[in-house]
Structure formats: structure tokens, C-alpha cells
Amino acid sequence: MKYLNRKIDSDLQQWSGEKKRKPLMLRGARQVGKTFAVRNLGQQFKYFVEINFENKDHSAAKMVFSKHSDPRFICSELAVLFGIPIVPGETLLFLDEVQNCPDAIASLRFFYEQFPTLHIIAAGSLLEFALEEIPSFGVGRIDSMFMYPFSFSEFLYAKGHGIWVKLIQEATPEKPISDLLHEKIVEQLKNFLVIGGMPEVVAEFVETNDFLTCQKVLHSLLVSFRNDFAKYKKRIPASRINEVFSSVSLQAEGKFMYERVSQNLNNDQVKKSLELLLMAGLCYQVTHSSADGAPLGARINPKYRRIIPFDTGIYQRILHLDISGILLSSDFDAINKGAVAEIFVGCELKKNASCYDDEELYCWVREKKNTHAQIDFVVQRGETIVPIEVKSGKQGKMQSMWFFIEEKNSTYGIRTSLENFCTYGKIHVYPLYAVGNICSKQK
């Protein structure tokens, strides 16, 4: 499969060129492209050593890490084992599925302390579970990068529309792009909402433009995710985790209610299953913040959380949505079936943040008699808190936004929809496809 360039490629390149470089941990959900990104970086080195701790043929490597803590001894034996020189500055050592070898994870601190000139990257699809057992193993000694499915801009690059990405990034509510180009980008956006950002699906669509084949790939991925549930925690049956996973999609539009998951599960079982899914990166939480000031996480209400799936393609497969309604309609409500657009925005906010931050998502809700108001997302720009609503309506249909702006004395709010860039007084409109612009202006 041809490698499709990712945003993280430049970050990995920058890491590899740093003089004071730490071992790198590449973190993210299963099948989001971590291995391919590291292999792509490995092409720039004279030597590339890849160890997969799920591969039985690489089982001897586990013994190497269990025997030694000195990284030079480790590397000398690995060089013999794989027949590839491990030379500082010339070799990239890649430890894949490293969650299956705790000794290899523990060794990373010694590489930083005793062999800092060697380029070493560790990755794993269920890495968070292993790190939970050794939470302080690499504090200050290891860097982490977070990787997600394709963002919409990455998808456009993969489709050969890189120039569109640049035009989107340069556009503002005061300087919109042409209506003709806007409509073309919206059509690509609808395609992306249906197929999602999983690399295998994107690659298939780039090659064939075949939605039915992409649906089959999505189904296969969904089966593999569910098969993995048995690996999460032995004390929680995979069937329970699967019920919660399905309920996340069913409840994506509002507050996640434990009691709505299943009559067969109590709240504690739901909570534990949900925590595992969050750790695995298969869903994200959007937590209520008072939004009274920065930082947003200072005053939260963990009892109010929305939970959204990590990918719109996987989401629509779980719910068996009619994808023709999304592809053929120009009506926002039809396209936002089951809150597809809201999920897309939440995912884009994470994907477009710094790769060194596991971006937290926040919302704002007021549930009082006669004054119910809800803002889909709130973000922080410097010291300023900005509300974001995912809406189809015009200026007069944004009561929650106006309520928030008045109560918080906000300078402005953002609505994201299928409209072109524009403004309505204090409301700045960004097209759905330009959510990345909102993130770039936070930095």
C-alpha cells in the first residue's frame, strides 16, 4: 500500500533532527497509522531495525530486554539477532507493539540516560494499558507524540487537493474563499464524513473512490476492534465492553447516561468499560467546563460528559446509517444524521492540536428551569474562552450562543456549519471543513 503523507511526518522529522533528543513513545488507537509513519521515517536512515513484540519470530528480542538494562548490550545483541548494525546517528530502532514487552518499555529511560545518541521509537496499539501499570517509568526521560486517524486536511492532501488546504488555511470570516471552491470542498467533506479517517479506508478511497468497498473495510476494522476487547482487561468480559462501545455511538448526541447502556450492566461495570475504551483511544470525552476563564480544565463537572466515537466512518458503520442521505443531501440536518458533524468537529479539534498534547475536549451546559442552554465545544485561545456551536441555523437560531456570550461577556463566538466563511455580528462562521483553522489560531 502506497504511503500517504501525514501531518505527524514533519513532527517525527523534527524530533529526529534534535540534538537533545529523548526516546519517543508514539501513542494512539489501533490502526491509525503509527507503524507506517515510523517506517516512513526509517527510510531516511542508513539502517532501520523494526521489532514487533506480537510477532513470534521476534520473541528472542524479549529475552534480550529481560537480560540487560544497559542499552549498549541490548543493541549489540539485537544487531546480531537481526543482522543489522545499530549505530548512533545511522540507525532508527523501532519497538512496535511494545506493550507486550514491559522490559522494553522500562529500558527506554536507560536509553535516554546512557545512550542518548541513538534514535529509538516505541509504539503500540494498547500501549496505554501497559503505561497504566508503570505510570512514572519515564517522567522527564521520554517524549510522547499522539497520533489519530486522518484529519480532513490530510485527506485532501491524499486526494491531491493540497492547494485547497492552503486556501482554507488562509481564509477567514472576513476573507472567505470563492463560493465555487467552497461547494467543491463541501462535496469532499461529505465523502470524508462517510468513510472517516482510518488510514486503510482512506487509502482504499483514494485508489478506487468506491464507497461500498470502503464500507467493507470499515466493517473489517470494526470486527478487529471488537476482537481486541478480550485483551483489555481479563476481569471485564468483552461482551460488556462491546455493549458500552455500541452505546457510545447511540448516545453521541447528548450526555452519556450509564443507565441507557444495558439493563444487564450496573453503573460500575459501565464506568470501567468506558474507561478502557477511552484509554484505547476508541472514544473521546467532552467534559462540561464552567468556562469562566483559563484554563478550561480548572472548573469542570465530571458528572456531565458527552462521549463521542473516535472516527465518523466507524460511527456510521455501528449505527448502519444511510450514507446516501449524507452524500446526496445539501441539507445540514440530513448530513448531520446522528450528530456526525458534531463528532467530526470534536475529532478535528484533537487531530489539529499539537501532537505532543492529548487535547482535552470541553463543552458548556446550563440546566436550569427556563434557561437551558448548551454549547457543543468551548476552546481556549490564549486567555480567551471561545464557544463553538455546530449548527445549521442563521443568526436568529443561536439562543445558546447568544446566552453564553452575554453571560460570559465573550468577545465573539464561532458557529461551524456548511456555510462559507462569514460573520453575523459577534458570531464568526467557519465552514465545517475549516475546523483546523480554529485550532491554529489557538496557538
VENWOCOR-V809057 format. One record per backbone hydrogen bond with DSSP energy under -1.0 kcal/mol. CO is the residue of the C=O (numbers start at 1). NH is the residue of the N-H. If there is no record, write none. Layout:
co=[CO CO]
nh=[NH NH]
//
This chain:
co=[6 8 9 10 11 12 13 15 19 23 24 25 27 29 33 34 35 36 37 38 41 42 47 49 51 52 55 56 58 60 61 62 63 64 70 71 72 73 74 75 76 77 78 79 87 87 90 92 93 94 95 96 97 98 101 101 102 103 105 107 108 109 110 111 115 119 120 121 122 123 127 128 134 138 138 143 145 151 152 153 154 155 156 157 161 162 163 164 165 166 175 178 179 180 181 182 183 184 185 186 187 188 189 190 191 192 197 198 199 200 201 202 203 204 205 210 211 212 213 214 215 216 217 218 219 220 221 222 223 224 228 229 233 237 238 239 240 241 242 243 244 246 247 249 251 257 258 266 267 268 269 270 271 272 273 274 275 276 277 282 284 286 287 288 295 299 301 304 305 306 308 311 312 313 314 315 316 321 322 323 324 331 332 336 339 340 341 342 343 344 345 346 347 348 350 354 355 357 361 362 363 364 366 368 373 375 377 379 381 384 386 387 388 389 394 398 399 400 401 402 403 404 405 413 414 415 416 417 422 424 426 427 428 429 430 431 432 434 435 436 437 439]
nh=[9 12 13 14 15 16 17 18 21 143 122 145 147 32 37 38 39 40 41 42 44 45 92 94 96 55 58 59 61 64 65 66 67 68 74 75 76 77 78 79 80 81 82 83 90 91 47 49 121 51 123 53 100 101 104 105 106 107 108 111 112 113 114 115 118 93 24 95 26 98 131 132 137 141 142 25 27 155 156 157 158 159 161 160 165 166 167 168 169 170 172 182 183 184 185 186 187 188 189 190 191 192 193 194 195 196 150 202 203 204 205 206 207 208 209 214 215 216 217 218 219 220 221 222 223 224 225 226 227 228 231 232 236 241 242 243 244 245 246 247 248 250 251 252 254 260 261 270 271 272 273 274 275 276 277 278 279 280 282 310 308 306 363 301 298 290 304 288 256 286 284 315 316 317 318 319 321 323 325 327 328 335 336 339 343 344 345 346 347 348 349 350 351 352 353 357 146 359 287 378 289 375 373 371 366 364 388 386 384 381 379 414 377 416 397 402 403 404 405 406 407 408 410 428 389 430 391 432 429 427 413 424 415 422 417 434 435 437 439 440 441 442]
//
